[in-house]
Amino acid sequence: MTKPSLPELLHAAVTAVGGTERPGQVTMAEAVAEAIDDASHLLVQAGTGTGKSLGYLVPALAQGERVVVATATLALQRQLVERDLPRTVEALHPLLRRRPQFAMLKGRSNYLCLHRLHEGVPQDEEEGLFDQFEAAAPTSKLGQDLLRLRDWADEAETGDRDDLTPGVSDRAWSQVSVSSRECLGATKCAYGAECFAEMARERAKLAEVVVTNHALLAIDAIEGAPVLPQHEVLIVDEAHELVSRVTGVATGELTPGQVNRAVRRAAKLADEKAADQLQTAAEGFERLMELALPGRLEEIPEDLGYALMALRDACRTVISAIGNTRDKSVQDEDAVRKQALASVESVHDVAERITNGSEWDVVWYERHEPRGGAAYRHSGASLRVAPMSVSGLLREKLFSDRSVILASATLKLGGDFNGVGASLGLGPEGVEGDDLPQWKGIDVGSPFDYPRQGILYVAKHLARPARDGDRADMLDELTELIQAAGGRTLGLFSSMRAAQLAAEELRSRIPEFPILLQGEETLGELIKNFAADPKTCLFGTLSLWQGVDVPGPSCQLVVMDKIPFPRPDDPLMSARQKAVEDAGGNGFMAVAATHAALLMAQGAGRLVRATGDRGVVAVLDQRLATARYGSYLKASLPDFWLTTDRNQVRKSLAAIDAAARQAEGEAD
């Protein structure tokens, strides 16, 4: 039998999912197949509507290599495992004469732990374990969640938290799950043979395609101990998120609450001398955290350094003491010991990392407003340490011994892929070097006609925005734009404070247009309500820049209050910018402008989600038109028709609104 061609396979898969074949999708599939065949690396920018998941799944399945697909969002993971992969595998089976297996794999804490469920939860205040089902009042939300979890455990196939609908609170889930450090291990656990997490790993070992998340991919790379099965091809979807997700995994944190929890847990099994040493060190650390001032610590103050060394040394003593102690009076001693060791080791590792003082780390102190009463008075104080850059780590761990394909709607910033490439540890495209992985970037375009479907409006007449200053002229402009659009507005703000102020002001100015505000409901409910009523507006910050998919007339105006540069006092961003400048580069363009360009590209992408969508992206910041870096930012956005004419924009919005209302009336 003749081997089926890639176009044949792609046509079968697209037909199976009820999609439409796009030229960009074909181009992408061919480039992915070539990269896998050559064991090379590829960056693919595929605009919304291209069908990029099939653009990489079909060539990956056709090649027959072991593939890991890592995504940033739960929504895409579910789409791949529940929709795209089942249909694609069935569609390709007659042509490939095989039916590739696929599986999803997440971190251990995402799976229900049968040991915790049946044996109880180690607690801090008393020795041994307690029955969380008896401890929680049956009429309370926690009690109801726990009872539902117990019933669900008997019928669950995967034990995956995301398969439980409706979901439960984080507090309830923590009672029936463990971290990898807290896990007893399959061979030592009475429930090892039935363990949901272990079964997920076994399924992944047998699968040809494993779907996971960026965080687990980062853990696999950073911690050295392999979590993912061996694979020849790595596909990173939503790749614009990878650097921030890897940075998050590589960031350590110390809080007084965390340290005191480790003290309480250690006291159950460590000898009195070791426990007292840790208690004393914890008290010293806590006192300093009450006095510290927020900001980056380029050098660790002497008193804090001593406190951290005392904490590190006390943790080391306790770890040794716990390992040498057996106390049969403690119920399920192994589980209690594992939890205590996990807490103490976590504190030890971060304290040691900060005291070691690597030049590649950034350390800073944060304080937020306390949440609740006296019991939470230290909840906002934290000491954090993060890598200055993860590019070296990614270059070493990601791009060796396998083909890597990175896909996203936004990878080409300022007209090329080099900015994103540099953040991933790659050299300039086409530059050869012994330690630089070879790669190429392609932009397969979008099925949308951006110049005809959208307008990019820059409010050049507005005053230059000042940091945290009142912007009465911006609020006036926003009011008029919403009125012209008949609602239908997604407001993307550079800070939560700005979103709150705008929502409060406009609710009084234009009460006929309901304004939803991020944080007042769950994100899912907000987006659902926004999509349901065209007159409604939705205001918010970071997650809305990237997490809203509302095609149709409910989102015809996307407003950005100002260019989303990182705050000047952001410790990590400012440290990265300074490092680039110290090396002779342009820190502002490499860090701040790249950060802003990526967010703006993602934000502008909220407007056109289907071929029939029409609307305006309005940037209420004159700098996009007047500053030298404005051309770089504009080159990162979809190719909308550009204008600074406010009257023309209002007329266009009014016409789009009228057409939408007419269509809605006809539909009624």
Long-range contacts (C-beta under 8 A, 24 or more apart in sequence): 1-97, 4-62, 4-95, 4-96, 6-30, 6-33, 6-58, 6-59, 6-62, 8-95, 9-58, 9-61, 9-62, 9-92, 9-95, 9-96, 10-54, 10-58, 12-91, 12-92, 12-95, 13-54, 13-57, 13-58, 13-87, 13-88, 13-91, 13-92, 14-51, 14-54, 15-91, 16-87, 16-88, 16-90, 16-91, 17-54, 17-83, 17-84, 17-87, 17-88, 17-91, 19-51, 19-54, 20-51, 21-51, 22-49, 22-50, 22-51, 22-447, 23-444, 23-445, 24-50, 24-55, 24-444, 24-445, 24-446, 24-447, 25-50, 25-51, 25-52, 25-54, 25-55, 25-444, 27-442, 27-444, 28-52, 28-55, 28-56, 28-407, 28-442, 28-444, 29-54, 29-55, 29-56, 29-58, 29-59, 30-59, 31-442, 31-444, 32-56, 32-59, 32-60, 32-235, 32-405, 33-59, 33-62, 33-63, 35-403, 35-405, 36-60, 36-63, 36-65, 36-232, 36-233, 36-403, 36-405, 37-63, 38-403, 39-232, 39-402, 39-403, 40-403, 40-438, 40-439, 40-440, 41-399, 41-403, 41-404, 41-405, 41-406, 41-426, 41-437, 41-438, 41-439, 41-440, 42-403, 42-404, 42-405, 42-406, 42-439, 42-440, 42-441, 42-442, 43-239, 43-406, 43-407, 43-411, 43-417, 43-420, 43-421, 43-439, 43-440, 43-441, 43-442, 44-405, 44-406, 44-407, 44-408, 44-411, 44-441, 44-442, 44-443, 44-444, 45-407, 45-408, 45-409, 45-410, 45-411, 45-412, 45-417, 45-441, 45-442, 45-443, 45-444, 46-407, 46-408, 46-409, 46-444, 46-446, 47-409, 47-444, 47-445, 47-446, 47-447, 47-448, 47-605, 47-638, 48-409, 48-446, 48-448, 48-605, 48-608, 48-609, 49-446, 49-447, 49-448, 49-609, 49-610, 49-611, 50-444, 50-445, 50-446, 50-447, 52-237, 52-407, 52-409, 53-79, 53-80, 53-84, 53-237, 54-84, 54-88, 55-407, 55-444, 56-235, 56-237, 56-405, 56-407, 57-84, 57-85, 57-88, 57-209, 58-88, 58-92, 60-209, 60-233, 60-235, 61-88, 61-89, 61-92, 61-96, 61-100, 61-208, 61-209, 62-92, 62-96, 63-233, 64-98, 64-100, 64-208, 65-231, 65-232, 65-233, 66-208, 66-210, 66-229, 66-230, 66-231, 66-232, 66-233, 67-208, 67-209, 67-210, 67-231, 67-232, 67-233, 67-234, 67-235, 68-209, 68-210, 68-212, 68-217, 68-228, 68-229, 68-231, 68-233, 68-234, 68-235, 69-209, 69-210, 69-211, 69-212, 69-235, 69-237, 70-211, 70-212, 70-213, 70-214, 70-216, 70-217, 70-234, 70-235, 70-236, 70-237, 70-242, 71-211, 71-212, 71-213, 71-214, 71-237, 71-238, 72-213, 72-214, 72-237, 72-238, 72-241, 72-242, 72-245, 73-238, 73-547, 74-162, 76-237, 76-238, 77-104, 77-211, 77-212, 77-213, 78-162, 80-211, 81-211, 85-209, 85-211, 100-207, 100-208, 100-209, 101-206, 101-207, 101-208, 101-209, 102-207, 102-208, 102-209, 102-210, 102-211, 103-200, 103-203, 103-204, 103-206, 103-207, 103-209, 103-210, 103-211, 104-160, 104-200, 104-210, 104-211, 104-212, 105-200, 105-201, 105-203, 105-204, 105-210, 105-211, 105-212, 105-216, 105-227, 105-228, 106-160, 106-200, 106-212, 106-213, 106-216, 107-180, 107-213, 107-215, 107-216, 107-219, 107-227, 108-177, 108-178, 108-179, 108-180, 108-183, 108-197, 109-177, 109-178, 109-179, 109-180, 110-160, 110-161, 110-162, 110-177, 111-158, 111-159, 111-160, 111-161, 111-177, 111-195, 111-196, 111-197, 111-200, 112-149, 112-152, 112-153, 112-156, 112-159, 112-161, 112-176, 112-177, 112-196, 113-176, 113-177, 113-178, 113-183, 113-195, 113-196, 113-197, 114-153, 114-159, 114-191, 114-194, 114-195, 114-196, 115-178, 115-184, 115-189, 115-190, 115-191, 115-335, 116-175, 116-176, 116-177, 116-178, 117-149, 117-150, 117-153, 117-176, 118-191, 119-190, 119-332, 119-335, 120-331, 120-332, 121-175, 122-265, 122-332, 122-335, 122-336, 122-339, 122-340, 124-261, 124-264, 124-265, 125-264, 127-268, 127-329, 127-330, 127-331, 127-336, 128-330, 128-331, 128-332, 128-336, 129-331, 129-332, 129-335, 129-336, 132-175, 132-176, 141-169, 142-169, 142-171, 142-172, 145-169, 145-172, 146-172, 146-175, 146-176, 149-173, 149-175, 149-176, 156-196, 158-196, 158-199, 158-200, 159-196, 159-197, 159-199, 159-200, 160-196, 160-200, 179-342, 181-338, 181-341, 181-342, 181-345, 181-346, 182-338, 182-339, 182-342, 183-338, 184-334, 184-335, 184-338, 188-334, 204-228, 204-229, 205-229, 213-245, 214-238, 214-241, 214-242, 214-245, 214-246, 215-245, 215-248, 215-249, 217-242, 217-246, 218-245, 218-246, 218-248, 218-249, 218-250, 219-249, 221-246, 221-393, 221-394, 221-397, 221-398, 222-246, 222-249, 222-250, 222-393, 222-397, 231-402, 232-402, 232-403, 233-402, 233-403, 233-404, 233-405, 234-398, 234-402, 234-403, 234-404, 234-405, 235-404, 235-405, 235-406, 235-407, 236-404, 236-405, 236-406, 236-407, 237-407, 237-408, 238-407, 238-408, 239-406, 239-407, 239-408, 239-411, 239-420, 240-408, 240-409, 240-410, 240-411, 240-420, 240-598, 240-602, 241-546, 242-394, 242-406, 242-424, 243-390, 243-391, 243-394, 243-423, 243-424, 246-390, 246-393, 246-394, 247-386, 247-387, 247-390, 247-572, 250-386, 250-387, 250-390, 250-393, 251-384, 251-385, 251-386, 251-387, 252-349, 252-350, 252-353, 252-354, 252-384, 252-385, 252-386, 253-350, 253-382, 253-383, 253-384, 253-385, 254-285, 254-347, 254-350, 254-351, 254-354, 254-382, 254-383, 254-384, 255-289, 255-378, 255-379, 255-381, 255-382, 255-383, 256-282, 256-285, 256-286, 256-289, 256-378, 256-381, 257-378, 257-379, 258-343, 258-346, 258-347, 259-285, 259-286, 259-311, 259-347, 260-286, 261-343, 262-315, 262-340, 262-343, 262-344, 262-346, 262-347, 265-336, 265-339, 265-340, 265-343, 265-344, 266-318, 266-322, 266-340, 266-343, 266-344, 268-327, 268-330, 268-336, 268-340, 269-321, 269-322, 269-325, 269-327, 269-330, 269-333, 269-336, 269-337, 269-340, 270-318, 270-321, 270-322, 270-325, 270-340, 271-321, 271-325, 274-314, 274-317, 274-318, 274-320, 274-321, 275-318, 275-321, 277-313, 277-314, 277-317, 277-318, 278-311, 278-314, 278-315, 278-317, 278-318, 278-344, 280-310, 280-314, 281-307, 281-310, 281-311, 281-313, 281-314, 281-315, 282-311, 282-314, 284-310, 284-311, 285-310, 285-311, 286-378, 289-365, 289-378, 289-381, 289-383, 290-378, 290-381, 292-365, 292-367, 292-381, 292-383, 293-365, 294-364, 294-365, 294-366, 294-367, 295-364, 295-365, 295-569, 295-571, 296-362, 296-363, 296-364, 296-571, 296-574, 296-575, 297-363, 297-364, 297-365, 300-354, 300-355, 300-357, 300-363, 305-355, 308-351, 308-354, 308-355, 309-351, 309-355, 311-347, 311-348, 311-351, 312-348, 312-351, 312-352, 312-355, 315-344, 315-345, 315-347, 315-348, 315-351, 316-348, 318-344, 319-344, 319-345, 319-348, 350-383, 350-385, 353-385, 354-383, 354-385, 359-388, 360-387, 360-388, 360-389, 361-385, 361-386, 361-387, 361-388, 362-386, 362-387, 362-388, 362-571, 362-572, 362-575, 362-576, 364-571, 364-572, 386-572, 388-572, 388-575, 388-576, 388-579, 389-423, 389-576, 389-579, 390-425, 391-422, 391-423, 391-424, 391-425, 392-425, 393-425, 394-424, 394-425, 395-424, 395-425, 395-426, 395-435, 395-436, 395-437, 396-425, 398-424, 398-425, 399-425, 399-426, 399-437, 399-439, 400-437, 409-601, 409-602, 409-605, 410-598, 410-601, 410-602, 410-605, 410-636, 411-441, 412-441, 412-443, 412-636, 413-594, 413-597, 413-598, 413-601, 413-632, 413-635, 413-636, 414-593, 414-594, 414-597, 414-632, 414-633, 414-635, 414-636, 415-632, 415-635, 415-636, 416-441, 417-441, 419-590, 419-594, 419-597, 420-594, 420-598, 422-590, 423-594, 446-638, 447-611, 448-608, 448-611, 448-613, 448-638, 450-608, 450-638, 450-639, 450-640, 451-639, 451-640, 451-641, 452-641, 453-608, 453-613, 453-614, 453-615, 453-640, 454-607, 454-608, 454-613, 454-614, 454-615, 454-616, 454-617, 454-638, 454-640, 454-641, 455-615, 455-616, 455-617, 455-640, 455-641, 455-642, 455-643, 455-649, 455-652, 456-604, 456-616, 456-617, 456-619, 456-634, 456-637, 456-640, 456-641, 456-642, 456-643, 457-616, 457-617, 457-618, 457-619, 457-643, 457-644, 457-646, 457-649, 458-619, 458-621, 458-622, 458-624, 458-625, 458-642, 458-643, 458-644, 459-618, 459-619, 459-620, 459-621, 459-622, 459-644, 459-646, 460-622, 460-625, 460-626, 460-644, 461-622, 461-644, 461-646, 462-620, 462-621, 462-622, 463-622, 464-622, 464-623, 465-561, 465-562, 465-621, 465-623, 467-568, 468-495, 468-497, 471-561, 474-561, 474-562, 474-620, 475-502, 475-505, 475-506, 475-509, 477-620, 477-646, 478-502, 478-506, 478-559, 478-561, 478-620, 479-506, 479-509, 479-510, 480-650, 481-557, 481-559, 481-616, 481-618, 481-649, 481-650, 481-653, 482-506, 482-510, 482-513, 482-537, 482-557, 483-510, 483-513, 484-649, 484-650, 484-651, 484-653, 484-654, 484-657, 485-556, 485-557, 485-615, 485-616, 485-653, 485-654, 485-656, 485-657, 486-513, 486-534, 486-535, 486-654, 486-657, 486-660, 486-661, 487-513, 487-514, 487-533, 487-534, 487-535, 487-536, 487-537, 488-534, 488-535, 488-537, 488-553, 488-554, 488-555, 488-556, 488-557, 488-615, 488-657, 488-660, 489-513, 489-537, 489-538, 489-555, 489-556, 489-557, 489-558, 489-559, 490-530, 490-537, 490-538, 490-544, 490-548, 490-550, 490-555, 490-557, 490-558, 490-559, 490-606, 491-537, 491-538, 491-539, 491-540, 491-559, 491-561, 492-540, 492-541, 492-544, 492-545, 492-558, 492-559, 492-560, 492-561, 492-564, 492-603, 492-606, 493-539, 493-540, 493-541, 493-560, 493-561, 494-541, 494-560, 494-561, 494-562, 494-563, 494-564, 494-565, 495-541, 496-540, 496-541, 498-541, 498-561, 499-539, 499-540, 499-541, 502-539, 502-561, 503-539, 506-537, 513-537, 515-539, 518-543, 518-544, 523-547, 530-554, 530-555, 531-555, 534-660, 534-661, 534-664, 542-599, 544-606, 545-599, 545-602, 545-603, 545-606, 546-599, 546-602, 546-603, 548-606, 549-606, 549-609, 550-606, 550-609, 551-609, 551-610, 551-612, 551-613, 552-609, 552-610, 552-612, 552-613, 553-660, 553-663, 553-664, 555-606, 555-607, 555-609, 555-613, 555-615, 556-607, 556-613, 556-614, 556-615, 556-616, 556-653, 556-656, 556-657, 556-660, 557-615, 557-616, 557-618, 557-653, 558-603, 558-604, 558-606, 558-607, 558-615, 558-616, 558-617, 558-618, 559-617, 559-618, 559-620, 560-600, 560-603, 560-617, 560-618, 560-619, 560-620, 560-621, 561-620, 561-621, 562-619, 562-620, 562-621, 562-623, 563-596, 563-600, 563-619, 563-621, 563-623, 563-624, 563-633, 564-595, 564-596, 564-599, 564-600, 564-603, 565-592, 565-593, 565-595, 565-596, 566-591, 566-592, 566-595, 566-596, 588-629, 589-629, 589-632, 593-629, 593-632, 593-633, 596-633, 597-632, 597-633, 597-636, 598-636, 600-633, 600-636, 600-637, 601-636, 601-637, 601-638, 604-637, 604-638, 604-640, 605-638, 608-638, 614-656, 614-659, 615-653, 615-656, 616-649, 616-652, 616-653, 616-656, 618-649
